[in-house]
Amino acid sequence: MIGMIYLKATIMQHYEPQSAWGSATRYLEISEDLYASRQVDIYENGNALRYDRANWMDEFDSIAGAKYDHDRWVKAWGPDEKITATEFEAAWRLAESAPNQPQAYRNEAGPWPMLLAEQKRLSRKGGPDK
């Protein structure tokens, strides 16, 4: 069993309006299935975006959808560093009081797509341990 992985990385946004918010520090909680279970982006201007598997998308972005692979993620987002669960939780709570909160999640988009893909994969295998 791998356990939870906690990471942070500095990212630059190339999309509006986030590009006007400045660079961001992205905090990720990676579950044992190696997909992000929660994500927080805290921007230079104080705005923050946060996602989990229930609230995985809004008008600005969505939770990281790729399975965690350190080398691929570094290519996509730049260098990252491991952090503690405590540091992640502090960022998660800080995001609640950001000036742009609360977020308008797009729950009409349906369940988190990676969850559906994983359920299909497991059903073909006959379960998680087979």
ABEGO torsion letter per residue (X at the ends): XAEBBBBBBBBBBABOAAAAAEBBBBBBBBBAAGBBABBBBBBAAGBBBBBBAABABBAABBBBABBBBAAAAAAAAEBBBBBBAAAAAAAAAAAAABAAOBBBBBAAAEBBAAAAAAAAAAAAAGEAAX
